[in-house]
Structures are given as structure tokens and as C-alpha cells.
Amino acid sequence: MMIIGILFFVFGFITWVNGVLIPYFQICLELTNFQSFWVAFAAYIAYFVMALPSAYILKSTGYKKGMVIGLLIMAVGTLSFLPAAYVRNYALFLVGLFITGTGLALLQTAANPYVAVIGPAESTAQRIGFMGVANKTAGILSQQILGAIFLVNADSIIAAVKQASSAEKIAILDEYVLKVVNPYLVITLILLGLAVLVRFSRLPEVKESAETGDDASGDVPKTSIWQFPYLILGVAALFMASACEVIPIDCIIVYSRSLGIPLNEARHFTEYTLYAMLGGYVLSTIVIPRYISQQTALLTVSCLGLLLTAGAYFSSGLVSVYFLASLGFGAALLWGTIWGLAVRGLGTFTKVGAALLLMSVVGGGIFPLLFGKLIDSSPAHPQQALLVLIPCYVYLIFYSTKGYKLLNWV
């Protein structure tokens, strides 16, 4: 489990650094809010494109070799940040993020089912909760380390750019964008080192049950992944949950700036969300399934999410920001509870089912684009962008009360 925990740490560091990259690229590449959120889209669309191919790759390579391949692909993606920085080209950065995302898709397609099948199904959320602690701790560190490098003097850079001539502005931004070079070179080397560690580790190959999931899905044997309605509805649930998790992290700095909060203060708000998530993960390891079921936990945090979203919408300034950050507490439980309810009883369909669930993570790239577009279209009332979360939480309430129970379509 230690190696799996390290990999989840890597997931968190690489994934949640987007919260820093979005405002950083917005400054050094002169982007609108909508344009800056293509960072999230480029990272998450890779899950949609690569999740199913990843499942078939893992069928031939197994979990362990798949993890190694995923880490190597991620290293290629992070290394591509170097030439992108030297030419200050947004498209190249997005390509690098997409490549990194493809590696993450393969890595998570292997690691998430590994966590799910190594113990009882009813405690899946608890084990994923432990992994979530590693994930969010890494995310906090990424904000503290890379946020200090990329955004520490961002307000002065913005002021200098406004007063500079065209030639001076280009020089300032060309120098500013190079801040990304050394950190991403180090990240690349770490990924290569982890690939070597996993390759020569004694990590056992997890064998899935040969059953077809009959116990969880009724008396009729299943011959197709599409015959598991609770999985398909779970895919939609995870699509919605991705918005509920990503927006409070990746969008909170941009949202704070739209409320007039200086970037030097706003750059810390992603950390607050991640601290809230860390608290949620710790709680999930204690109470699930000992005191409450995965289904009850999902219903509770979905209702809580609706209330907190309303609080953020009807307030302003720092109060609205704190409501948004507090969404992280409940969002921490979404992934594990939905995953546990959706993959139960899949048997030999587990890898493909996990791939479908990972495809749904593309919601984490689509909803921020909508969020940014709404802020751009209504700068006087940026709280309007928060309304994208309402249908997401409503659907999660449906899944936690009825959707997860559907064993057959008819």
C-alpha cells in the first residue's frame, strides 16, 4: 500500500497544481478567464480520450507495468513545459498538460481498481479515503511550493505590465514565464525515478474475480458493461462530482480575483479548499463504513454542497470565497463513495468499469470552462458562475437515493 500511497501523492501534486497554473498562465500569457480554464480542460480531456484505451492496455500489461508506462508518459508531458516556456506558447503548454493527463489516466486506471479490489467492497470508500489524504496533502504542498514560485510577486507583475510599453511588456512576461522551467524539470526527474521504483518493486499483481458481478446485479449473468445500470449512472454521478471537486480548487483563485481580492491573498485560497478536503478524507476513514454507509455519506455531503453553494451565491467578498472553499470538505467524500457504489460486483468488468468512471472525470475540465465564461459575461456579479454546481448536486442526491440501487434497466 505504501507504493500506491506514493502514487496517489503524485496524482495530487500534478493534478492540483492546476489551481496555480491557471492564474499564472492568465498573467504571463495574457488570457481571459475562459481561456485560462483550458488548462483544466486539457488535463481532464485526456481522461476521456485515454481511459478506455488504458483499460485495454492494462489487460495486456497488468497493473504494475501499466503504472510504469503511465509515469513515463507523464514525464514526457512535464518535460514539454520547458520548450513551451522558452517560446511562451499556450498551445504547447496545453499539449504538455494533455500528455501528462494521458499518463495520469493510465496510472489511475491501474491504481484506483487496485485500491478497490484489495479489500471488502463496503470499505472501498475508507481505503480511497486514506489515499485521498496522500492526494490532498500533495496538493497542499504543490500550492505552497509552486504557488510561492509562480505567484508570490504576481500583483507587482500585473501592475508593471499595465504601465509598460509593448516591448517592455514582452520582456517582463518572457522572463516571468521561465519560472516554470526549473520546477518542472525537477518534477520530470521525480516521475522517472518513481517509474524505476515501481518497475523493480515487489508490488503484486492484483487478480480480479472471475465472477461477472451476479451477486450485485441480480440473477441474470452479465455479458456487457452496459448491463450494469448502477455503474452507468455512477459514471454520470462522477461527471457531476468532478465539477463539485475541481471548481472549489482550480477556480477559486480566479473567482476571488473577480471579487476584487488581490492575487497575493487569493493565491492561498486553493490551500484552504485542500485543507477542507483533507479534513473530509480523514473523517471518511473514520466513519465509513463503521458508522455510516457509503450511500448515506454521499447523500449527506450532496445536501451539504447545495447549502454551501447557496451560501456562496448569496454572499460576497471573503465570505463567498470561504463558502466556496468549504465545499472541499464534502467534495472529498464524493469520489470514494461514488466509486465504491459504482464498481461493486463488476468482477471481470472491473477494469473497463473503472475506465468508464475515469472518462467521466472530463467534467472537471468542462465545468470550469463554463464557470469562466459566466464570470467573463457577468463581471459585476461573478457569483452567477456558482450556479453551475446546483444541477450537479441535485443529480448526486438522485444517485445516492435511487440510482445506485438499479441493478437492471427494466
C-alpha positions in Angstrom: 0.0 0.0 0.0 3.0 2.3 0.5 3.8 2.5 -3.2 0.1 3.0 -4.0 0.1 5.9 -1.5 3.1 7.4 -3.1 1.4 7.3 -6.5 -1.7 9.0 -5.1 0.7 11.6 -3.7 1.9 12.1 -7.2 -1.7 12.3 -8.5 -2.4 15.1 -6.1 0.8 17.1 -6.7 0.4 17.0 -10.5 -3.4 17.4 -10.6 -4.0 20.2 -8.1 -1.1 22.4 -9.3 -3.6 23.5 -12.0 -5.0 25.8 -9.4 -1.7 27.7 -9.5 -1.1 27.3 -13.2 -4.4 28.8 -14.2 -3.8 32.3 -12.7 -0.1 32.0 -13.6 -0.8 31.4 -17.3 -3.5 34.0 -17.2 -0.9 36.6 -16.4 2.2 35.5 -18.4 0.1 34.5 -21.5 -2.4 37.3 -21.2 -5.6 35.2 -21.1 -9.2 35.8 -20.3 -10.9 33.8 -17.5 -12.4 31.5 -20.1 -9.1 31.0 -21.9 -7.2 30.3 -18.7 -9.5 27.4 -17.8 -8.4 25.5 -20.9 -5.7 24.4 -18.5 -8.2 22.2 -16.7 -9.8 21.1 -19.9 -6.5 20.0 -21.5 -5.7 18.0 -18.3 -9.1 16.3 -17.9 -10.0 15.7 -21.5 -7.1 13.2 -21.5 -9.0 11.0 -19.1 -11.9 10.9 -21.6 -9.7 10.1 -24.5 -7.4 7.6 -22.9 -9.4 5.9 -20.1 -10.8 3.1 -22.3 -7.5 2.6 -24.2 -5.9 2.5 -20.9 -8.2 -0.4 -19.8 -7.2 -2.4 -22.8 -3.5 -1.6 -22.3 -3.8 -2.9 -18.7 -5.4 -6.1 -19.9 -2.2 -6.9 -21.7 0.4 -5.3 -19.4 -1.2 -5.7 -16.0 -1.4 -3.1 -13.2 2.3 -2.9 -12.4 3.7 -2.4 -15.9 0.8 -0.1 -16.7 1.8 2.1 -13.8 5.4 2.3 -15.1 4.2 3.3 -18.6 1.9 5.9 -17.1 4.7 7.5 -15.1 6.9 7.6 -18.2 4.2 9.3 -20.3 3.7 11.8 -17.5 7.4 12.6 -17.6 7.2 13.4 -21.3 4.3 15.8 -20.6 6.0 17.7 -17.8 9.3 17.9 -19.8 7.4 19.5 -22.7 6.8 22.5 -20.4 10.4 23.6 -21.0 10.2 24.4 -24.7 6.7 25.8 -24.2 8.1 28.3 -21.7 11.0 29.4 -23.8 8.7 30.2 -26.7 5.8 31.4 -24.4 3.3 29.4 -26.3 0.0 28.5 -24.7 -0.8 25.7 -27.2 2.4 23.9 -26.3 1.6 24.1 -22.6 -1.8 22.6 -23.3 -0.2 19.8 -25.2 2.1 19.1 -22.3 -0.9 19.1 -19.9 -2.8 16.7 -22.2 0.2 14.3 -22.4 0.6 14.4 -18.6 -3.1 13.7 -18.3 -2.9 10.6 -20.6 -0.2 9.3 -18.3 -2.4 10.0 -15.2 -5.3 8.3 -16.9 -3.3 5.1 -17.3 -1.8 5.4 -13.9 -5.2 5.9 -12.2 -7.0 3.3 -14.2 -4.5 0.9 -12.6 -4.3 2.3 -9.1 -8.0 3.0 -8.4 -9.2 -0.5 -9.0 -6.2 -1.8 -7.1 -7.4 0.0 -4.1 -10.9 -1.1 -4.7 -10.3 -4.8 -5.0 -7.8 -5.4 -2.3 -10.4 -5.5 0.4 -14.2 -5.7 1.1 -16.4 -3.6 -1.2 -18.1 -1.9 1.7 -14.9 -0.3 2.9 -13.7 0.9 -0.5 -14.5 4.5 0.4 -12.4 4.1 3.5 -9.3 2.9 1.6 -9.8 5.6 -1.0 -10.1 8.0 1.9 -6.6 7.0 3.0 -5.3 7.5 -0.5 -7.1 10.8 -0.6 -5.2 12.0 2.4 -2.0 11.5 0.5 -3.5 13.1 -2.6 -4.7 16.2 -0.9 -1.5 16.6 1.2 0.4 16.6 -2.0 -2.0 19.2 -3.4 -1.4 21.5 -0.5 2.3 21.1 -0.9 2.1 21.9 -4.6 0.2 25.1 -3.8 2.7 26.1 -1.2 5.8 25.3 -3.2 4.8 26.2 -6.7 2.4 29.0 -5.6 5.4 30.7 -3.9 7.4 30.3 -7.0 4.8 31.3 -9.6 2.5 33.8 -7.9 4.4 35.4 -5.0 5.0 38.7 -6.8 2.1 38.4 -9.3 0.4 41.6 -8.3 3.5 43.6 -9.0 4.0 41.8 -12.3 0.4 42.8 -13.3 1.0 46.4 -12.3 4.3 46.5 -14.2 2.7 45.1 -17.3 -0.1 47.7 -17.3 2.4 50.5 -17.2 5.0 49.0 -19.6 5.4 49.7 -23.3 4.8 46.8 -25.8 8.5 45.9 -25.9 8.8 46.1 -22.1 5.7 44.0 -21.6 7.1 41.3 -23.8 10.4 41.3 -21.9 8.6 41.2 -18.5 6.3 38.3 -19.5 9.1 36.4 -21.2 11.1 36.4 -18.0 8.1 35.6 -15.8 7.1 32.5 -17.8 10.5 31.0 -17.3 9.7 30.5 -13.6 8.1 27.2 -14.7 11.3 25.7 -16.1 13.2 24.5 -13.0 10.2 23.2 -11.1 9.0 21.1 -14.0 12.5 19.8 -14.7 12.6 18.5 -11.1 9.1 17.1 -11.4 10.2 15.2 -14.6 13.2 13.7 -12.8 11.0 12.6 -9.9 8.5 10.9 -12.2 11.3 9.0 -13.9 12.6 7.9 -10.5 9.2 6.7 -9.5 8.9 4.7 -12.7 12.2 2.9 -11.8 10.9 2.3 -8.2 7.6 0.7 -9.4 9.4 -1.3 -12.0 11.7 -3.0 -9.5 9.3 -3.1 -6.6 7.6 -6.3 -5.3 4.2 -4.9 -5.9 1.9 -7.9 -6.5 -0.4 -8.1 -9.5 -4.0 -7.9 -8.3 -6.2 -10.5 -9.9 -9.8 -9.7 -10.3 -12.5 -12.2 -9.5 -13.6 -14.3 -12.4 -17.2 -13.7 -11.5 -19.4 -11.5 -13.6 -20.9 -9.5 -10.8 -24.0 -11.6 -10.5 -24.2 -11.1 -6.7 -24.5 -7.3 -7.1 -26.6 -7.2 -10.2 -29.4 -9.8 -9.9 -29.8 -13.3 -11.0 -29.1 -12.8 -14.8 -25.4 -13.2 -15.7 -23.9 -10.1 -17.3 -22.2 -10.2 -20.7 -21.6 -6.5 -21.2 -20.5 -3.5 -19.1 -23.7 -1.6 -20.3 -25.8 -4.1 -18.4 -24.8 -2.5 -15.0 -27.1 0.5 -14.7 -25.8 1.5 -11.3 -22.3 1.8 -13.0 -23.5 3.8 -15.9 -25.5 6.2 -13.6 -22.4 6.2 -11.4 -20.3 7.5 -14.4 -22.8 10.4 -14.7 -22.5 11.0 -11.0 -18.7 11.1 -11.1 -19.0 13.5 -14.1 -21.1 15.8 -11.9 -18.9 15.2 -8.8 -15.8 16.3 -10.8 -17.3 19.8 -11.1 -18.0 19.8 -7.4 -14.4 18.9 -6.6 -12.5 20.9 -9.3 -14.3 24.2 -9.2 -13.6 24.9 -5.5 -9.9 24.1 -6.2 -9.0 25.2 -9.7 -11.4 28.1 -10.0 -11.2 29.7 -6.5 -8.3 32.0 -7.2 -9.8 33.3 -10.4 -13.2 33.7 -8.6 -11.5 35.6 -5.8 -9.8 38.0 -8.2 -13.2 38.6 -9.9 -14.4 39.7 -6.4 -11.6 42.2 -6.2 -9.3 40.3 -3.9 -5.6 40.8 -4.5 -3.8 37.8 -6.0 -1.2 37.8 -3.3 -4.0 37.0 -0.9 -6.1 34.9 -3.3 -3.3 32.5 -4.1 -3.7 30.9 -0.7 -7.4 30.1 -1.1 -6.8 26.8 -3.0 -4.8 25.6 0.0 -7.9 26.3 2.2 -10.0 24.2 -0.1 -7.5 21.4 0.0 -7.3 21.6 3.8 -11.1 21.3 3.9 -10.8 18.3 1.6 -8.1 16.8 3.8 -10.4 17.0 6.8 -13.1 15.3 4.7 -10.9 12.4 3.8 -9.7 11.9 7.4 -13.4 11.9 8.5 -14.3 9.4 5.8 -11.6 6.9 7.0 -13.1 7.1 10.5 -16.9 6.9 9.8 -17.2 4.9 6.6 -18.4 2.1 6.8 -18.2 1.8 10.6 -20.8 4.4 11.4 -22.4 5.3 8.1 -22.7 3.6 4.8 -21.2 5.0 1.5 -24.7 5.8 0.3 -25.6 7.8 3.4 -22.3 9.7 3.2 -22.9 10.6 -0.4 -26.4 11.8 0.3 -25.3 13.9 3.3 -22.4 15.7 1.5 -24.6 16.3 -1.6 -27.2 18.1 0.5 -24.5 20.0 2.3 -23.0 21.0 -1.0 -26.3 22.5 -2.1 -26.5 24.6 1.1 -22.9 25.8 0.9 -23.3 26.7 -2.8 -26.3 28.8 -1.9 -24.3 30.5 0.8 -21.5 31.4 -1.7 -24.1 32.7 -4.2 -25.9 34.9 -1.8 -22.8 36.4 -0.1 -19.9 38.5 -1.4 -16.2 39.1 -0.8 -14.3 36.8 1.5 -17.5 35.3 2.9 -18.4 34.0 -0.6 -14.9 32.7 -1.0 -14.9 30.9 2.3 -18.2 29.2 1.4 -16.7 28.1 -1.9 -13.6 26.7 -0.1 -15.7 24.9 2.4 -17.3 22.9 -0.4 -14.0 21.0 -0.3 -15.0 19.1 2.9 -17.9 17.3 1.3 -16.3 17.0 -2.1 -13.6 14.9 -0.5 -16.1 12.1 0.0 -17.7 12.2 -3.4 -15.0 10.2 -5.3 -14.7 7.4 -2.9 -18.4 6.9 -2.2 -19.4 7.0 -5.9 -16.6 4.8 -6.9 -17.5 2.2 -4.2 -21.1 2.2 -5.2 -20.4 2.0 -8.9 -17.7 -0.7 -9.1 -19.3 -3.2 -6.7 -19.9 -6.6 -8.2 -18.3 -5.9 -11.6 -16.0 -8.9 -11.4 -14.1 -9.2 -14.7 -15.6 -5.9 -15.9 -13.8 -4.0 -13.2 -11.0 -2.6 -15.4 -13.4 -1.4 -18.1 -15.8 -0.1 -15.5 -13.0 1.8 -13.8 -12.0 3.3 -17.2 -15.6 4.5 -17.8 -15.6 6.1 -14.4 -12.3 7.8 -15.2 -13.7 9.1 -18.5 -16.3 10.9 -16.5 -13.6 13.0 -14.9 -13.7 15.1 -18.0 -16.4 17.0 -16.1 -13.5 18.6 -14.2 -12.4 20.2 -17.5 -15.8 21.1 -19.0 -17.5 22.8 -16.0 -14.6 25.2 -15.3 -14.8 26.5 -18.9 -18.5 27.2 -18.3 -17.6 28.8 -14.9 -15.0 31.1 -16.6 -17.4 32.0 -19.4 -20.0 33.1 -16.9 -17.6 35.2 -14.9 -16.4 36.9 -18.2 -20.0 37.6 -19.2 -21.1 38.9 -15.8 -18.1 40.6 -14.2 -20.3 42.7 -11.9 -21.8 39.5 -10.4 -19.3 36.6 -10.6 -21.4 34.6 -8.1 -23.6 33.7 -11.1 -20.9 31.2 -12.1 -21.6 29.2 -9.0 -25.0 28.2 -10.3 -23.3 25.5 -12.5 -22.9 23.5 -9.2 -26.6 23.3 -8.5 -27.7 20.6 -11.1 -24.5 18.7 -10.1 -25.5 18.3 -6.5 -29.2 17.6 -7.4 -28.1 14.7 -9.6 -25.8 13.4 -6.8 -28.8 13.4 -4.5 -30.7 11.3 -7.0 -27.8 8.8 -7.4 -27.4 8.4 -3.6 -31.1 7.8 -3.1 -32.2 5.8 -6.2 -29.6 5.5 -8.9 -27.1 3.3 -7.1 -29.9 0.7 -6.4 -30.7 0.0 -10.0 -29.4 -3.5 -10.7 -31.2 -3.8 -14.1 -32.6 -1.4 -16.6 -36.0 -2.9 -16.6 
